[in-house]
């Protein structure tokens, strides 16, 4: 049967129709009467609740009920959910995206960080609390993208005196680029987890394993630099240290999860106007919502495993001990209890898309660019920000504009002046394409306290021509 015939029967296009087609194929393989299967599909479409325990039709029945629960007409909040903005002169389109998100009936409150710029649905730097709903594109495509810093037992002088060995360690112990894999697969307990939590993750396990320990493309990097501790961090006293910093996420596996469930969310919410379509949500009381949540959490473990392997293998290659580890992630959703703008307290789902958790005492890393400093920070737990802060400097122009405006001669001059050696990167990632990190930090001084400054010295990113995965 064609999709249009299923639609006439009452089975909508998209995931429901795909499931119905699979049932038809299975029936054909089992040599069942196609007329009987078609009749059964019609009855499921008419009364899906009656088939929730049926071994053949339960999946389709649940999908039909989930779609029906979404309703047929969009009803926004009577007034927008309140939100706060940190920083001045933010991109108008990014602010409008934040405002749009606060129109959703599931929205509770929001915040926009000073590194904000346009994203899909929710802007990068956007924080949104919802009631029992998760929005795949408010989490982001690179699910659970992370920062990880390791202080290594090497003298700071090695940054200039031992660059050949440091370069070899980076280039042997991770891989860059969209299709980057290890021929000899890395080992980590995350691959022993139950990847069958959803059909999507089950089908992606082999790809994920091949890419385990790799770094991807876009704004992802691995770099060595000097960490200047301004205030004691977890027992590490003031002083200057040799540090390793990485930024990457759940690679192509996370992107596939994001795309699948965002498409499903849009199918379940056809009532959303075009400007809100990428903000389609999954109700956490439904099978679809529970599936996405399980997949998202697995991607969190997978992204953390990538960083753990990069840092462990580099430390081993250099033959050094680890003195301190700090990491945090963004592009994720958390179930948290918050004091809301109306003074009440409630358990909400907090999406931080390109935003760093900054609860009271929580440590995090906020990078600048390949040629500007980053900061280790301690969160202050500001309720209006939903305990969040910026996740970096943030882009001040598109990738296309950066490639039009700058040349490698200009970029290399900028880097040489700051003592940075760049192993590889795309022109769209040059420092001038990013906002001033110190202005971003000044705009959020009420959200986080800087404890240390990291100055990059030896940087590797994906080479030019690689499509961005961030």
C-alpha positions as CSV (number, residue, x, y, z in Angstrom):
1,X,0.0,0.0,0.0
2,X,1.1,3.5,-0.7
3,X,1.3,6.2,2.0
4,X,-1.7,8.0,0.5
5,X,-3.8,4.9,0.9
6,X,-2.8,4.6,4.5
7,X,-3.6,8.2,5.1
8,X,-7.1,7.6,3.7
9,X,-7.4,4.7,6.1
10,X,-6.6,7.1,9.0
11,X,-2.9,6.3,9.4
12,X,-0.9,9.6,9.1
13,X,2.2,10.0,7.0
14,X,5.5,9.8,8.7
15,X,6.4,7.3,11.5
16,X,2.9,5.8,11.7
17,X,2.8,5.1,8.0
18,X,6.4,3.6,8.1
19,X,5.3,1.3,10.9
20,X,2.2,0.2,9.0
21,X,4.3,-0.5,5.9
22,X,6.6,-2.7,8.0
23,X,3.6,-4.6,9.3
24,X,2.5,-5.2,5.7
25,X,5.9,-6.4,4.7
26,X,6.1,-8.8,7.7
27,X,2.6,-10.1,6.9
28,X,3.6,-10.7,3.3
29,X,6.8,-12.6,4.5
30,X,4.6,-14.7,6.8
31,X,2.2,-15.4,3.9
32,X,-0.7,-13.8,5.7
33,X,-3.7,-12.6,3.8
34,X,-3.0,-9.0,2.7
35,X,-6.7,-8.3,2.8
36,X,-6.9,-9.4,6.4
37,X,-3.8,-7.3,7.3
38,X,-5.3,-4.2,5.6
39,X,-8.6,-4.7,7.5
40,X,-6.7,-5.0,10.8
41,X,-4.8,-1.8,10.0
42,X,-8.1,-0.1,9.5
43,X,-9.4,-1.3,12.9
44,X,-6.2,-0.1,14.6
45,X,-6.6,3.3,13.0
46,X,-10.2,3.5,14.2
47,X,-9.5,2.2,17.8
48,X,-5.8,2.2,18.7
49,X,-6.4,1.8,22.4
50,X,-7.9,-1.6,21.8
51,X,-4.7,-2.9,20.3
52,X,-2.2,-1.8,22.9
53,X,-1.6,-5.5,24.0
54,X,-1.6,-6.9,20.5
55,X,1.7,-8.5,19.7
56,X,1.6,-7.3,16.1
57,X,-0.1,-3.9,16.3
58,X,0.8,-2.5,19.7
59,X,3.6,-0.4,18.3
60,X,1.4,1.3,15.7
61,X,-1.4,1.7,18.3
62,X,1.0,3.6,20.7
63,X,2.2,5.8,17.9
64,X,-1.3,6.7,16.9
65,X,-2.3,7.5,20.4
66,X,0.8,9.7,20.9
67,X,0.0,11.6,17.8
68,X,-3.6,12.1,18.9
69,X,-2.5,13.3,22.3
70,X,-0.6,16.2,20.5
71,X,-3.9,17.7,19.4
72,X,-4.8,19.3,16.1
73,X,-4.5,23.0,16.7
74,X,-1.7,25.0,18.1
75,X,-2.5,26.9,21.3
76,X,0.3,29.1,22.6
77,X,0.5,30.3,26.2
78,X,-1.8,33.1,27.1
79,X,1.4,35.1,27.8
80,X,5.0,34.2,27.0
81,X,7.0,32.3,29.6
82,X,9.4,34.7,31.3
83,X,13.0,34.8,30.2
84,X,16.2,36.8,31.0
85,X,19.0,37.9,28.6
86,X,22.6,38.2,29.6
87,X,24.8,40.4,27.4
88,X,24.3,43.4,25.1
89,X,23.7,43.7,21.4
90,X,22.9,40.1,20.9
91,X,21.9,38.9,17.5
92,X,18.2,39.9,17.0
93,X,17.3,36.6,15.4
94,X,18.7,34.6,18.3
95,X,16.7,36.7,20.7
96,X,13.6,36.2,18.6
97,X,14.2,32.4,18.7
98,X,14.3,32.6,22.5
99,X,11.1,34.5,22.5
100,X,9.5,32.0,20.2
101,X,10.5,29.1,22.5
102,X,8.7,30.9,25.4
103,X,5.4,30.8,23.5
104,X,5.3,27.0,23.6
105,X,2.5,25.6,25.9
106,X,5.1,23.4,27.6
107,X,7.5,26.3,28.3
108,X,8.0,27.4,31.9
109,X,10.9,29.8,31.8
110,X,14.1,30.6,29.8
111,X,17.4,32.4,29.7
112,X,19.8,33.5,27.0
113,X,23.5,33.5,27.6
114,X,25.9,36.2,26.3
115,X,27.5,33.9,23.7
116,X,24.1,33.4,22.0
117,X,23.7,33.1,18.2
118,X,21.2,31.5,15.9
119,X,20.6,27.8,16.0
120,X,17.8,25.4,14.9
121,X,14.8,26.0,17.0
122,X,16.4,27.2,20.3
123,X,19.4,29.5,19.8
124,X,22.9,28.4,20.7
125,X,23.3,29.8,24.2
126,X,19.6,29.2,24.9
127,X,18.3,27.7,28.1
128,X,14.6,26.5,28.3
129,X,12.7,24.9,31.1
130,X,9.6,22.9,30.2
131,X,7.0,20.9,32.0
132,X,7.3,17.1,31.4
133,X,8.4,17.6,27.8
134,X,11.7,17.3,26.0
135,X,12.5,19.1,22.7
136,X,15.2,17.3,20.6
137,X,16.3,20.5,18.8
138,X,16.5,22.4,22.1
139,X,19.0,19.7,23.2
140,X,20.8,20.0,19.9
141,X,22.2,17.9,17.1
142,X,25.6,17.1,18.8
143,X,24.0,15.6,21.9
144,X,26.0,15.9,25.1
145,X,28.9,17.9,23.5
146,X,31.5,18.3,26.3
147,X,34.5,20.1,27.5
148,X,37.2,18.1,29.3
149,X,40.4,19.5,30.9
150,X,43.2,17.4,32.3
151,X,46.1,18.9,34.2
152,X,49.1,16.8,33.4
153,X,52.4,16.3,35.3
154,X,54.6,18.1,32.7
155,X,56.4,21.4,33.0
156,X,54.8,24.4,31.2
157,X,58.1,24.7,29.3
158,X,57.2,21.5,27.4
159,X,54.7,23.6,25.4
160,X,57.5,25.2,23.6
161,X,60.4,22.7,24.1
162,X,58.6,19.5,23.2
163,X,56.1,20.3,20.5
164,X,57.1,17.4,18.2
165,X,56.3,14.8,20.9
166,X,53.1,16.7,21.8
167,X,52.0,16.9,18.2
168,X,52.6,13.2,17.7
169,X,50.5,12.4,20.8
170,X,47.5,14.3,19.6
171,X,47.7,13.0,16.0
172,X,48.1,9.4,17.0
173,X,45.6,9.2,19.9
174,X,42.5,10.8,18.3
175,X,41.1,11.4,14.8
176,X,39.4,14.5,13.3
177,X,36.7,14.8,10.6
178,X,33.1,13.7,10.0
179,X,33.9,10.1,9.0
180,X,36.9,9.7,11.4
181,X,37.3,6.2,12.8
182,X,39.9,4.0,14.4
183,X,40.8,0.9,12.4
184,X,41.8,-0.8,15.7
185,X,38.8,0.0,17.9
186,X,39.2,1.5,21.3
187,X,37.7,-0.2,24.3
188,X,35.4,1.4,26.9
189,X,32.6,0.1,29.1
190,X,30.1,2.3,27.3
191,X,30.0,-0.3,24.5
192,X,28.8,-2.8,27.1
193,X,25.8,-0.7,27.9
194,X,22.3,-1.7,26.5
195,X,22.3,0.0,23.1
196,X,18.9,-1.6,22.4
197,X,17.2,1.0,24.5
198,X,15.8,2.3,21.2
199,X,15.8,0.9,17.6
200,X,17.8,3.9,16.5
201,X,20.7,3.4,19.0
202,X,20.7,-0.3,18.4
203,X,21.3,0.2,14.7
204,X,24.1,2.8,15.4
205,X,26.2,0.8,17.9
206,X,28.7,-0.5,15.3
207,X,29.3,3.0,13.9
208,X,29.6,4.5,17.4
209,X,32.2,1.9,18.3
210,X,34.3,2.6,15.2
211,X,34.3,6.4,16.1
212,X,34.9,5.9,19.8
213,X,37.7,8.2,20.9
214,X,37.5,10.4,17.9
215,X,37.0,14.2,17.9
216,X,34.9,15.1,14.9
217,X,34.8,18.4,13.0
218,X,33.4,21.9,13.2
219,X,34.4,23.7,16.4
220,X,35.7,20.5,18.0
221,X,39.3,20.5,19.1
222,X,42.1,19.0,21.2
223,X,44.8,21.4,22.4
224,X,47.6,21.7,24.9
225,X,48.0,25.0,26.8
226,X,49.0,26.8,29.9
227,X,46.6,26.8,32.8
228,X,47.1,29.7,35.3
229,X,45.3,29.0,38.5
230,X,44.0,32.1,40.1
231,X,42.2,30.5,43.1
232,X,42.6,26.9,44.3
233,X,40.7,24.3,42.3
234,X,40.0,21.0,43.9
235,X,43.2,21.0,45.8
236,X,45.4,22.4,43.0
237,X,47.1,25.5,44.4
238,X,47.7,28.8,42.6
239,X,50.4,28.6,39.9
240,X,51.0,27.7,36.3
241,X,50.4,24.2,34.9
242,X,50.5,22.2,31.7
243,X,46.9,21.2,30.6
244,X,45.1,19.3,27.9
245,X,41.7,20.6,26.8
246,X,39.2,18.9,24.4
247,X,35.8,19.7,23.0
248,X,33.6,17.3,21.1
249,X,30.4,15.3,21.6
250,X,28.5,12.2,20.5
251,X,29.7,12.3,16.9
252,X,27.5,11.0,14.0
253,X,25.6,8.7,16.3
254,X,24.2,11.6,18.4
255,X,23.3,13.5,15.2
256,X,21.3,10.5,13.9
257,X,19.4,10.3,17.2
258,X,18.7,14.0,17.1
259,X,17.5,13.9,13.5
260,X,15.3,10.9,14.0
261,X,13.5,12.1,17.1
262,X,13.2,15.7,15.9
263,X,11.5,14.4,12.8
264,X,9.2,12.3,15.0
265,X,8.4,15.3,17.2
266,X,7.5,17.4,14.2
267,X,5.2,14.6,13.0
268,X,3.5,14.5,16.3
269,X,3.0,18.3,16.3
270,X,1.8,19.2,12.8
271,X,-0.2,22.1,14.4
272,X,3.0,24.1,15.1
273,X,3.5,27.2,12.9
274,X,6.6,27.2,10.7
275,X,8.6,29.4,13.1
276,X,8.1,26.9,15.9
277,X,8.4,23.6,14.0
278,X,11.9,22.9,15.1
279,X,10.7,23.3,18.7
280,X,8.4,20.3,18.5
281,X,8.5,18.4,21.7
282,X,8.0,14.8,23.0
283,X,5.8,14.3,26.0
284,X,7.8,12.4,28.6
285,X,4.7,10.3,29.5
286,X,4.7,8.8,26.0
287,X,6.8,6.0,24.6
288,X,8.4,8.4,22.1
289,X,9.5,10.7,24.9
290,X,10.9,7.9,27.0
291,X,12.8,6.5,24.0
292,X,14.4,9.8,23.3
293,X,15.3,10.4,26.9
294,X,17.0,7.0,27.1
295,X,18.9,7.6,23.8
296,X,20.0,11.1,25.0
297,X,21.4,9.7,28.3
298,X,23.2,7.0,26.4
299,X,24.7,9.6,24.1
300,X,25.8,11.5,27.2
301,X,27.7,8.4,28.4
302,X,29.2,7.9,24.9
303,X,30.4,11.5,24.6
304,X,32.0,11.2,28.0
305,X,33.7,8.0,26.9
306,X,35.2,9.7,23.8
307,X,36.8,12.3,26.0
308,X,38.0,9.8,28.6
309,X,39.7,7.8,25.9
310,X,41.3,10.8,24.3
311,X,42.8,12.1,27.6
312,X,43.8,8.7,28.9
313,X,45.6,7.7,25.7
314,X,47.4,11.0,25.3
315,X,48.5,10.9,29.0
316,X,49.8,7.3,28.4
317,X,51.5,8.3,25.2
318,X,53.3,11.1,27.0
319,X,54.1,8.8,30.0
320,X,52.7,11.3,32.5
321,X,50.3,11.3,35.5
322,X,47.0,13.2,35.7
323,X,46.9,15.9,38.5
324,X,43.3,17.1,37.9
325,X,40.3,16.4,35.7
326,X,37.4,18.9,35.1
327,X,34.6,18.4,32.6
328,X,31.1,19.6,31.9
329,X,28.6,19.2,29.0
330,X,26.0,21.1,27.1
331,X,23.5,20.2,24.4
332,X,21.5,18.1,27.0
333,X,18.4,18.1,29.0
334,X,18.3,17.6,32.8
335,X,15.4,16.9,35.2
336,X,16.0,19.6,37.9
337,X,14.1,21.4,40.6
338,X,14.1,25.2,40.3
339,X,12.7,28.3,41.8
340,X,10.7,29.8,39.0
341,X,10.1,33.5,38.2
342,X,6.7,33.5,39.9
343,X,8.4,32.4,43.2
344,X,7.2,28.8,43.1
345,X,9.4,25.8,43.0
346,X,8.9,22.9,40.6
347,X,10.6,20.0,38.9
348,X,11.2,20.9,35.3
349,X,13.1,19.7,32.3
350,X,16.0,22.1,31.7
351,X,17.5,22.2,28.1
352,X,20.9,23.8,27.8
353,X,21.7,24.2,24.2
354,X,25.3,25.5,24.1
355,X,25.0,26.5,27.8
356,X,27.0,25.3,30.7
357,X,25.6,24.0,34.0
358,X,26.5,26.6,36.7
359,X,24.8,25.6,40.0
360,X,26.3,26.7,43.3
361,X,29.9,25.4,43.4
362,X,29.7,23.5,40.1
363,X,33.0,23.6,38.2
364,X,33.1,24.1,34.4
365,X,35.3,25.1,31.5
366,X,34.3,27.9,29.2
367,X,36.7,28.1,26.1
368,X,37.4,31.1,23.9
369,X,38.8,30.1,20.5
370,X,42.0,28.6,19.1
371,X,43.8,31.8,19.8
372,X,42.1,33.3,22.8
373,X,41.9,32.2,26.5
374,X,39.3,30.0,28.1
375,X,38.3,29.9,31.8
376,X,37.8,27.3,34.5
377,X,34.8,28.7,36.5
378,X,32.7,27.9,39.6
379,X,28.9,28.4,39.3
380,X,27.0,30.8,41.5
381,X,23.6,29.1,41.1
382,X,21.5,32.1,39.8
383,X,17.9,31.1,39.6
384,X,17.0,33.4,36.8
385,X,19.6,31.7,34.5
386,X,18.3,28.3,35.5
387,X,21.8,27.7,37.0
388,X,23.4,28.2,33.6
389,X,26.2,30.1,32.0
390,X,27.8,30.5,28.5
391,X,29.5,27.5,26.9
392,X,32.1,29.5,25.1
393,X,32.8,32.8,23.3
394,X,30.1,32.2,20.7
395,X,30.3,33.0,17.0
396,X,29.9,36.6,15.9
397,X,29.5,35.7,12.3
398,X,28.5,32.7,10.1
399,X,31.0,30.2,8.8
400,X,30.4,31.5,5.2
401,X,31.0,35.1,6.2
402,X,34.2,34.1,8.1
403,X,35.6,32.4,5.0
404,X,34.8,35.5,2.9
405,X,36.3,38.0,5.4
406,X,39.5,36.4,6.5
407,X,42.6,34.8,5.1
408,X,45.1,32.3,6.6
409,X,47.8,35.0,6.5
410,X,45.7,37.2,8.8
411,X,44.8,34.3,11.1
412,X,48.4,32.9,11.3
413,X,49.7,36.4,12.2
414,X,47.1,36.6,15.0
415,X,48.1,33.2,16.3
416,X,51.9,33.8,16.1
417,X,51.5,37.0,18.2
418,X,49.9,34.9,20.9
419,X,52.3,32.0,20.8
420,X,49.8,29.5,19.3
421,X,50.8,26.8,16.8
422,X,47.9,25.5,14.8
423,X,48.2,22.0,13.4
424,X,45.0,22.0,11.4
425,X,41.6,23.8,11.2
426,X,39.1,25.3,8.9
427,X,39.2,29.0,8.0
428,X,35.7,29.4,9.4
429,X,37.1,28.6,12.9
430,X,39.7,31.5,13.1
431,X,39.6,33.5,16.3
432,X,38.2,36.6,14.6
433,X,35.0,34.7,13.8
434,X,34.3,34.6,17.6
435,X,33.1,37.1,20.1
436,X,35.5,38.5,22.7
437,X,35.6,35.9,25.4
438,X,36.5,38.5,28.1
439,X,33.4,40.5,27.1
440,X,31.3,37.4,27.4
441,X,32.8,36.6,30.8
442,X,32.2,40.2,32.0
443,X,28.5,39.9,30.9
444,X,28.0,36.9,33.2
445,X,30.1,37.8,36.2
446,X,27.0,37.3,38.3
447,X,26.6,33.7,37.0
448,X,30.2,32.3,37.4
449,X,33.4,33.0,39.2
450,X,36.7,32.5,37.2
451,X,39.2,30.3,39.0
452,X,41.8,29.8,36.3
453,X,42.7,31.0,32.8
454,X,43.7,28.6,30.0
455,X,45.9,29.9,27.1
456,X,46.1,27.5,24.1
457,X,49.5,26.8,22.7
458,X,49.2,23.8,20.4
459,X,45.9,23.3,18.7
460,X,44.4,20.7,16.4
461,X,40.9,20.8,14.7
462,X,39.5,19.1,11.6
463,X,41.2,20.3,8.4
464,X,39.6,22.7,6.0
465,X,36.7,21.3,3.9
466,X,35.2,19.1,6.6
467,X,31.4,19.7,7.2
468,X,30.8,21.0,10.7
469,X,29.4,18.6,13.3
470,X,28.8,21.1,16.1
